[in-house]
């Protein structure tokens, strides 16, 4: 099954304290969101991925903010089951193609999507979604690029997610609202599970 079809929402997680990794992942999985993107924006990120991969096998944990071939190698070594990049360069694409795990390379224009499709990559991250044209832009791509599917991320909220999910070329959306910093800091995993449950029901 495609990564885009596992859940309607992929939590985009920024974690500063690796000790929160396992309870966080368990709360998201319990809420019905097994696919978790841990962004490589903090020093703890790779350790977070390692802990989730080792202790929450029912989670499909991946690494986001992949920017370099070195990021690909480190993320896969840590146990990432997928990779997500904010954009795509030739060197990064080559590394992700060789990485051995599914990946969603970032694209924000028709030309970028077509370039990736030429390389056989037809499942992409659309980023930054709202700033790059939103659901209206993706809808306009579904006609000329019917074989390309997207996971839009960037500015996605519970309010606009259903509009994206209703599009034929959107498999899922990525969102950061599921793991509020204050909930992580206070260990309020019940709140995170509730947010995940609500997000899992957003499929249009």
GIPEHU-V387658 format. One record per pair of residues at least 6 apart in sequence whose ideal C-beta (glycine too) atoms are under 8 Angstrom apart, sorted by the first residue. I is the first residue (numbers start at 1). J is the second residue. If there is no record, write none. Layout:
i/j
I/J
I/J
This chain:
i/j
2/123
2/149
2/171
3/35
3/60
3/82
3/102
3/104
3/123
3/171
4/123
4/149
4/151
4/171
4/172
5/171
5/172
6/34
6/35
6/60
6/172
7/32
7/33
7/34
7/35
7/172
7/200
8/161
8/165
8/172
8/173
8/199
8/200
8/202
8/203
9/33
9/161
9/172
9/173
9/174
9/175
9/178
9/199
9/200
9/202
10/33
10/35
10/36
10/37
10/151
10/153
10/172
10/173
10/174
10/175
11/28
11/33
11/35
11/36
11/37
11/174
11/175
11/176
11/178
11/179
11/196
11/199
12/37
12/39
12/64
12/153
12/174
12/175
12/176
13/24
13/36
13/37
13/38
13/39
13/48
13/176
13/178
13/179
14/39
14/41
14/42
14/176
14/179
14/181
15/21
15/24
15/38
15/42
15/44
15/45
15/48
15/179
15/184
16/42
16/44
16/184
17/44
17/184
18/44
18/47
18/48
18/51
20/184
20/187
21/47
21/48
21/49
21/51
21/52
22/51
22/52
22/55
22/56
23/187
23/189
24/179
24/184
24/189
24/192
25/36
25/52
25/55
25/56
25/59
25/61
26/56
26/189
27/189
27/190
27/192
27/193
27/196
28/34
28/36
28/59
28/178
28/179
28/192
28/193
28/196
29/56
29/58
29/59
30/193
30/196
31/192
31/193
31/194
31/195
31/196
31/197
31/199
31/200
32/196
32/197
32/199
32/200
32/201
33/178
33/196
33/199
33/200
34/58
34/59
34/60
35/59
35/60
35/62
35/82
35/172
36/52
36/59
36/60
36/61
36/62
37/62
37/63
37/64
37/82
37/84
37/174
38/45
38/48
38/49
38/52
38/61
38/62
38/63
38/64
38/80
39/45
39/63
39/64
39/65
40/46
40/63
40/64
40/65
40/66
40/67
40/71
40/75
41/65
45/63
46/63
46/74
46/75
46/78
47/78
49/61
49/62
49/63
49/75
49/78
49/79
49/80
50/78
50/79
52/59
52/61
52/79
53/59
53/61
53/78
53/79
53/80
53/81
54/79
60/81
60/82
61/79
61/80
61/81
62/75
62/80
62/81
62/82
62/83
62/84
62/101
63/71
63/75
63/78
63/80
63/82
63/83
63/84
64/83
64/84
64/85
64/174
65/71
65/84
65/85
65/86
66/72
66/75
66/83
66/84
66/85
66/92
66/96
66/103
67/85
67/86
67/92
68/91
68/92
68/95
69/91
69/92
69/94
69/95
72/83
72/92
72/95
72/96
72/98
72/99
73/95
73/99
75/83
76/83
76/99
76/100
76/101
80/101
81/101
81/102
82/101
82/102
82/103
82/104
83/96
83/99
83/101
83/102
83/103
83/104
84/103
84/104
84/106
84/125
84/151
84/153
84/174
85/92
85/96
85/103
85/104
85/105
85/106
85/125
86/106
86/125
86/127
87/105
87/106
87/107
87/108
87/112
87/127
88/105
88/106
88/107
88/112
88/115
88/116
92/105
93/105
93/116
93/119
93/121
96/103
96/105
97/119
97/121
102/123
103/121
104/123
104/124
104/125
104/151
105/116
105/121
105/124
105/125
106/124
106/125
106/126
106/127
107/113
107/116
107/124
107/125
107/126
107/127
107/150
108/126
108/127
108/128
108/132
109/132
110/141
110/144
110/145
113/124
113/141
113/145
113/148
114/145
116/122
116/124
116/148
117/145
117/147
117/148
122/147
122/148
122/149
123/148
123/149
123/150
123/151
123/171
124/148
124/149
124/150
124/151
125/150
125/151
125/152
125/153
125/174
126/132
126/138
126/150
126/151
126/152
126/153
127/152
127/153
127/154
128/153
128/154
128/155
129/138
129/152
129/153
129/154
129/155
129/156
129/164
129/173
130/154
130/155
130/156
130/160
131/154
131/155
132/154
134/155
134/160
135/152
135/160
135/163
135/164
135/167
138/150
138/152
138/164
138/167
138/169
138/170
139/167
139/169
141/148
141/169
142/167
142/168
142/169
145/169
146/168
146/169
148/169
149/169
149/170
149/171
150/169
150/170
150/171
151/170
151/171
151/172
151/173
151/174
152/164
152/170
152/173
152/174
153/173
153/174
153/175
154/174
156/164
156/173
156/174
156/175
156/177
157/175
157/177
158/175
158/177
158/198
158/199
158/202
161/173
161/175
161/199
161/202
162/202
162/204
163/204
164/170
164/173
165/172
165/173
165/202
165/203
165/204
166/204
175/199
177/195
178/192
178/195
178/196
178/199
179/192
179/195
180/191
180/192
180/195
182/188
183/189
183/191
183/192
184/192
